[in-house]
């Protein structure tokens, strides 16, 4: 049985722990590897290694750090399919979806290559007579990242390349459910020329997370995952005087106006609702049909019914299994609650299986209509291939539904009306808005900007906000004397 190694001080080492977590293939639940629960000593070694490496890495010229990222993105592109195969085998994603996961991470590394221009400070000459003021952007120190199972390539690549490009060092604790993918990312990062200790990777569960939140050597923590865990990490990290950015749950709505292009709407809702088995924090899980558009719901269900789950290398598979038996049972329980609470189940994927892989975590596409905001399937994030359809009379009613929801990760509106789109984007209380675009995840030169209970913190992932999260600003005011300055001491707060 393959035991996933740790990465400490530039070495891939087998843990001395006696506690391991099985890594399973979601298609059949066979064990394919074991992730170690790093010991206290190994956690200490990882943090100490990052702290020691920071003393030299922070002084490496920013252009050299950029070149490491250039080599890294070239290696990621060269090995994209290799990474995707590992990713697909431990997540169950289809091969194309796995390649997309890797590619969206590569885009962030490409942005990290631009770090010299993003770390430029400001300057003003002669703010007072003979006095200049200028600022530098400097790294924080050791940073940590805690990442989820659903994007084991993209989300680690949101974090450590940006942090390290800024001059920090990093300790990553990836999901124990699919740890082999981030280890491949780390292998390529070392090959790109990253010095020992700049990136360290530990594995485990809650016991391995806590030291990252409490150790004073760690200055900032980035997290993606569920709401309860995100709240705990944010509270604990900030109580220990750390910066924290915690990306949490979502309930993303798509509003469909009756003047929208019907074909475009239906095609986009199919992919955005059940793609990746619905295991996306930006998946569309609620479709709000306005007025006459409600007549499209049966046809939408019929189209979604044609999407079939399957194995990662099945070219006809629309998506794969959910990550674990526990995740499957949770989704099935929510589907049953939807039926019990009065929603109409137009398409039921509860009994779906793939022949020969009956032990897998399969759930077929599922569509409900007549969903109301007091139903459990509306209130909870399902994280499965389940779409809830609602009907309202007007755009104002749709805005009220979306704005009353406690989450604010992403939303979209489908319409041919510029005024309706502008009204929606202006008034909706959600951080990322798509107009005739179903999943509005921004490219990395912008930032990923969830709101409300979808995000805890001030500065978001990637883009300019990531640079600010992983750095400090130092402002210098200087005077160089050419001649003796007449006069006595200045006892005011004025600069002269």
C-alpha angles and dihedrals in degrees: 000000000000111000111206109234130226122237110226125163093343096310129109101222135178112242120245090219124122091208120085135171118218117240109210138193104244091212093068106357093240114152110251101171144350126240116210124230098229115234124240089256092052091049088052091049092051094050093043090049091053091047093051093046091052091065091066102026093058089061096050108111113260090237090059091049088051091053091054087056091048091055090044096054090049090053092046090053092047092051099034094118093045090053091045092055091053090045093049093048093057101034101035092231118151114259094251091049091048091051088051090052090055094044095054087054092050088056090059091050088052088055090049087058087067092060096119093066093040092054095053114125130209133261139192120186120216099010082165130000107309093348125117128189125202138159137221128204109223134180123259103221128244114013130186136210131199113192136190133234100249099073106023093168105033100046098047085049089053087062124030100040092053093044094046094044087057089058100263129123123230146217113197125197105187126190113290088220096069109012099146094076096059089045089058089049089052093049090056091045091057089047088054089062105266108160121242114279097018090104122027126177127202129179136211141074138281094326090059093046096055097067089053089057098045108032108105092215090070111080103183137022128201121193139179120187145076127350099248093048092043091053091049093049093047093048094045097044095047092044085058090052097255132135111249137188114185121184108198141165132340144198104190120197129203115201115208117199119202092241093059123114100268097206092049092048096050095045092049095046091053093057098037095050105043102017113118086016087287090291095135127107087219097046116129103244098163125049114194110199116199122212116310091008087078088079088070095065097089091050090049090054090049091053093047089051089067092062110093128192118232149150120311093252095045105110090203095054115111094198141341136244125296115264103261145002088255091055090048093052091048092052092045090051091053092048089054091049089053090056093043093050094054107264115141111244104215093173124021120196096173096112099041119134136167112234111253092016100068092140092062126108095256125165121168123221112286129196129189128189130191091042117166130197094251093061121103093232088060098043099046129062103244099191092200138095093285125126122194115204123203133181128218134169103232147012088255090057091049091051090051091053094049096043093049091057113100093226127076111177104120142341139172139201126206113205144125091219116099091196092052091048092048092048091050097047091046098048106031114104097220128109101225122040130187124198108203085340114106103204109029100196104159124230113255098263084071122050132251099249115186118170139206116007090352091075138030116194141042108260120053136214126289126343120064093323091062090055089053092046093053097042146051129224119232116194121201127195112192140183125187113195120223096176138007111288112227122224138052133279120313108236096179131080092248121115112229 
